[in-house]
Amino acid sequence: MEVSVIGSSQATVCTSELVHGEQRFCVPRRRSSVSFFHPGTRWSNSGLRFTLNAIQAEPFRSDNLSIRGCASRSKSLDDVRLFVGLPFDAVSECNTINHAKAISAGLKALKLLGVEGVEMPVWWGIAEKEAMGKYKWEGYLTLAEMVQDAGLKLHVSLCFHANEELKIPLPEWVSRIGESDPGIFFADRSGHHFRECLSLAVDDLPVLDGKTPVQVYQNFARASSLHSRVSWVHNHTTCRGNGKSVMGICGPHDAPSYDQMPNSNSFFKDHGGSWESPYGNFFLSWYSSQLLSHGNRLLSLASDEFGGSTVTTYGEVPLIHSLFKTRSHPCELTAGFYNTDNRDGYEAVAEMFARNSCKMILPGMNLSDEHQPQESLSSPELLLAQIRTACRK
């Protein structure tokens, strides 16, 4: 199992500091707040801003990772290539380039600074906006050519969710279907629908004009590879995983709701919490299986579409390290990773990646345990070590 790492510009390139910075997706962090019923996280407006990432020049095998120590720091620096994230809204809803002159100047500056390449998000709601199968790549191809002309390499992220803050919607035809059939979206226990991505529960149901969402995602991925005139080397499919809750309209009756502390109800309590009860195990096993099934479908289709080409396919696994030092690991459970102090939730994830011949990206190099707020009970280093062990197996 191979693993690549990315991180922010403030990172020290050292394996002991590989953690989840979430910098590429600008996800605001609510300290220690968890809920199975949260309708989704809102992204902050990225503006005209480049985000610096790092990725290993040659993705290294997980058994070569050392969670402690940096004996060969200079060698690590030589091995690392830097990739910079383009603004999320670099391509407008009208398929034109936002701030083209500024981006062009920025690309030239990045090349002079020795940056290896950039990451470009490709939004489903922009490229397949009007009708199923009616793809418009003009803006993205123009941007890709700008990157190529600047002498930079390109990573592409395929984004199958909306972004309310940036006013990037789902495709218009999908939203119209959702108006008459809101069941295609996630819903919380009060019946409120989260309309920024499709529910994982409909992955294999023909709810999109006779096609399943997975079929539509696969056609989109196929079309993107056929229409690209440059090397698109990074496939990052998102509904995303994004750690969205997948429980329909109900869940454990004693789990906290929006923005409540995990110990405000009895479900996540370290001792005597119902997460350890037979029902808790039943629910969490089902809950995590939904995320794994969805991830397997997307990695499988990505492998099918890009496996025989020069394109390298990656999937990103978030490092949800808040409250890792508790027994129940409530943040991970809420995100769909059934990982507790007595259960390894990442072996199945690593097996999924290996089964589909996809490489894993672990985001973040800018935090370490010593820099975490004490009240967060966080341990990015321990979590990374656990994922490393799962990948080695």
VENDA-V433730 format. One record per backbone hydrogen bond with DSSP energy under -1.0 kcal/mol. CO is the residue of the C=O (numbers start at 1). NH is the residue of the N-H. Records with the same first field share a line. If there is no record, write none. Layout:
BEGIN
CO: NH  NH
END
This chain:
BEGIN
1: 62
2: 360
4: 362
6: 364
8: 11
12: 14
14: 17
15: 18
26: 44
30: 33
47: 49
51: 85
53: 83
55: 81
60: 3
61: 64
62: 65
72: 76
73: 77
74: 78
75: 79
79: 57
81: 55
82: 116  117
83: 53
84: 119
85: 51
87: 90
90: 98
92: 95
96: 92
99: 103
100: 104
101: 105
102: 106
103: 107
104: 108
105: 109
106: 110
107: 111
108: 112
109: 113
110: 115
111: 114
116: 153
117: 84
118: 155
119: 86
120: 157
122: 159
123: 126  127
124: 128
127: 136
129: 172
131: 134
133: 135
137: 141
138: 142
139: 143
140: 144
141: 145
142: 146
143: 147
144: 148
145: 149
146: 150
147: 152
148: 151
153: 118
154: 233
155: 120
157: 122
158: 238
159: 124
163: 168
168: 163
171: 175
172: 176
173: 177
174: 178
175: 179
176: 180
177: 181
181: 184
182: 185
184: 199
186: 194
188: 191
192: 188
196: 162
199: 202
200: 203
202: 205
203: 214
205: 207
208: 211
211: 208
212: 216
213: 217
214: 218
215: 219
216: 220
217: 221
218: 222
219: 223
220: 224
221: 225
222: 226
223: 227
238: 160
240: 243
241: 243
247: 250
252: 255
254: 267
257: 260
260: 34
261: 264
267: 275
273: 276
274: 277
277: 281
278: 282
279: 283
280: 284
281: 285
282: 286
283: 287
284: 288
285: 289
286: 290
287: 291
288: 292
289: 293
290: 294
291: 295
292: 296
293: 297
294: 298
295: 299
296: 300
297: 301
298: 302
299: 303
300: 304
301: 305
302: 306
303: 307
306: 309
313: 359
315: 361
318: 320
319: 321
321: 324  379
323: 326
327: 341
329: 333
330: 334
331: 335
332: 337
337: 339
340: 343
343: 340
346: 350
347: 351
348: 352
349: 353
350: 354
351: 355
352: 356
353: 358
354: 357
359: 315
360: 4
361: 317
362: 6
368: 371
369: 372
373: 376
374: 377
376: 323
377: 325
379: 383
380: 384
381: 385
382: 386
383: 387
384: 388
385: 389
386: 390
387: 391
388: 392
389: 393
END
